[in-house]
Amino acid sequence: MDPRDYVDAEGMPIRLHLLSDAAASALQSLEIDVVGGNATRTKYKLVDRGAAVERAMKHLGLFERDNNQGANAVGQLLAEIHLAGSRIPVKAVRK
């Protein structure tokens, strides 16, 4: 995410309900501390998308130790989609 999505032109935090859908969906947490008087400190914690991608890759068996499993699973899925009428060409799956 672009940090500029969370502040206005003067560098002040944009209110939560005014954030774009993309900016709001990337937030894991938001912390607002009152520093003194009317001054506040806003902390944004963004979702770790790298960890989500890694978990998805593990689930699909796409890491090196699972390459055969992942390739076969993905190949079989593509073959089934093709047999169901997709016009996307796929190679035959070897077993």
KEKE-3310 file (N, C-alpha, C; in steps of 0.2 Angstrom, whole numbers, plus 5000, padded with zeros to 4 digits):
npx = (5004:5002:5008:5003:4990:4984:4984:4980:4982:4989:4996:4989:4981:4969:4951:4944:4932:4933:4943:4949:4942:4952:4963:4957:4955:4968:4972:4977:4976:4972:4978:4975:4982:4981:4991:4993:4983:4975:4982:4986:4992:4993:4994:4996:4994:4998:4991:5000:5004:5013:5015:5002:5002:5012:5006:4996:5003:5009:4998:4994:5004:5016:5029:5047:5050:5037:5035:5031:5019:5012:5012:5006:4993:4989:4990:4980:4969:4968:4966:4954:4946:4948:4942:4929:4925:4932:4941:4954:4970:4978:4991:4992:4990:5003:5004)
npy = (4994:5011:5024:5037:5035:5036:5049:5066:5080:5089:5081:5076:5063:5053:5052:5037:5032:5038:5033:5024:5009:5000:5005:5004:4990:4985:4987:4981:4985:4999:5012:5025:5037:5049:5062:5074:5088:5093:5085:5071:5054:5044:5027:5015:4999:4988:4974:4959:4955:4946:4935:4930:4926:4916:4907:4903:4897:4886:4879:4875:4867:4872:4875:4871:4857:4852:4852:4842:4838:4850:4854:4844:4845:4858:4856:4846:4852:4863:4854:4849:4860:4863:4852:4854:4864:4875:4887:4889:4883:4868:4858:4840:4830:4822:4806)
npz = (5000:4997:5007:5006:5005:5017:5022:5021:5010:5018:5026:5037:5046:5037:5040:5046:5041:5028:5021:5006:4999:4996:5004:5016:5017:5018:5031:5046:5059:5069:5078:5089:5099:5112:5114:5120:5126:5111:5103:5093:5090:5077:5073:5060:5056:5044:5034:5032:5018:5011:5020:5019:5005:5006:5014:5006:4995:5002:5005:4992:4989:4982:4985:4985:4990:4988:4975:4965:4969:4969:4956:4949:4955:4951:4937:4935:4939:4929:4918:4921:4920:4907:4901:4905:4896:4894:4884:4885:4881:4887:4893:4893:4908:4916:4924)
capx = (5000:5005:5007:5000:4983:4981:4985:4978:4988:4993:5000:4985:4977:4962:4947:4944:4927:4934:4948:4946:4941:4958:4967:4954:4956:4975:4973:4976:4974:4973:4979:4976:4984:4981:4998:4992:4978:4971:4987:4985:4997:4990:4998:4993:4997:4995:4991:5007:5002:5018:5013:4996:5004:5016:5002:4992:5008:5010:4992:4994:5010:5020:5036:5051:5049:5031:5034:5027:5012:5009:5012:5001:4987:4987:4989:4974:4963:4967:4964:4947:4943:4948:4937:4922:4923:4936:4944:4961:4973:4982:4995:4990:4993:5006:5003)
capy = (5000:5018:5027:5043:5034:5037:5056:5071:5084:5093:5076:5074:5056:5053:5048:5030:5031:5041:5029:5020:5002:4997:5007:5001:4982:4983:4989:4976:4988:5006:5014:5032:5039:5056:5064:5080:5093:5090:5082:5064:5051:5038:5021:5011:4992:4985:4967:4956:4951:4941:4929:4927:4923:4911:4902:4900:4893:4880:4875:4873:4863:4875:4875:4866:4851:4849:4854:4837:4838:4856:4854:4839:4847:4863:4853:4842:4857:4866:4849:4848:4866:4863:4847:4857:4868:4881:4887:4890:4876:4865:4851:4834:4829:4815:4803)
capz = (5000:4997:5014:5005:5005:5024:5024:5016:5007:5023:5030:5042:5044:5034:5045:5044:5036:5022:5017:5000:5000:4995:5009:5022:5017:5019:5038:5051:5065:5069:5085:5090:5106:5114:5116:5125:5123:5105:5098:5093:5086:5074:5071:5056:5055:5038:5033:5029:5012:5010:5024:5016:4999:5008:5017:5000:4991:5006:5004:4985:4988:4977:4987:4982:4992:4986:4968:4961:4971:4967:4948:4947:4957:4947:4931:4935:4940:4923:4913:4922:4918:4900:4899:4906:4891:4893:4877:4886:4879:4892:4891:4896:4914:4917:4931)
cpx = (5004:5003:5003:4992:4980:4982:4982:4984:4992:4997:4996:4982:4970:4957:4945:4938:4928:4940:4945:4946:4948:4963:4964:4955:4963:4976:4972:4973:4976:4973:4980:4977:4984:4987:4997:4988:4974:4976:4986:4991:4993:4995:4994:4997:4994:4996:4998:5004:5007:5017:5007:4998:5008:5011:4998:4997:5009:5004:4991:4999:5015:5027:5040:5050:5042:5030:5030:5020:5008:5007:5006:4994:4984:4986:4982:4968:4962:4965:4956:4943:4942:4942:4930:4920:4927:4940:4952:4965:4978:4985:4992:4994:4996:5005:5009)
cpy = (5006:5022:5034:5042:5035:5044:5060:5075:5088:5087:5074:5067:5057:5049:5041:5029:5034:5038:5025:5013:4999:4998:5004:4993:4980:4985:4983:4979:4995:5008:5022:5034:5047:5058:5070:5085:5090:5086:5074:5061:5044:5033:5017:5004:4989:4977:4965:4952:4946:4935:4926:4923:4916:4905:4899:4895:4886:4876:4872:4868:4866:4877:4870:4859:4848:4851:4849:4837:4844:4857:4850:4842:4853:4861:4850:4847:4861:4861:4849:4854:4866:4858:4850:4862:4874:4881:4888:4883:4874:4859:4846:4833:4822:4812:4798)
cpz = (5000:5003:5012:5005:5012:5026:5019:5013:5012:5027:5036:5041:5042:5039:5042:5039:5029:5018:5011:5002:5000:5002:5016:5023:5019:5027:5042:5058:5065:5076:5086:5097:5106:5117:5121:5122:5117:5101:5099:5089:5084:5071:5066:5056:5049:5038:5030:5024:5010:5014:5021:5009:5001:5010:5011:4996:4995:5005:4997:4984:4982:4979:4985:4984:4990:4979:4964:4963:4969:4959:4946:4949:4953:4940:4930:4935:4933:4918:4914:4920:4910:4897:4900:4901:4890:4887:4878:4885:4885:4890:4895:4903:4914:4924:4932)
residu = (MET:ASP:PRO:ARG:ASP:TYR:VAL:ASP:ALA:GLU:GLY:MET:PRO:ILE:ARG:LEU:HIS:LEU:LEU:SER:ASP:ALA:ALA:ALA:SER:ALA:LEU:GLN:SER:LEU:GLU:ILE:ASP:VAL:VAL:GLY:GLY:ASN:ALA:THR:ARG:THR:LYS:TYR:LYS:LEU:VAL:ASP:ARG:GLY:ALA:ALA:VAL:GLU:ARG:ALA:MET:LYS:HIS:LEU:GLY:LEU:PHE:GLU:ARG:ASP:ASN:ASN:GLN:GLY:ALA:ASN:ALA:VAL:GLY:GLN:LEU:LEU:ALA:GLU:ILE:HIS:LEU:ALA:GLY:SER:ARG:ILE:PRO:VAL:LYS:ALA:VAL:ARG:LYS)
# end
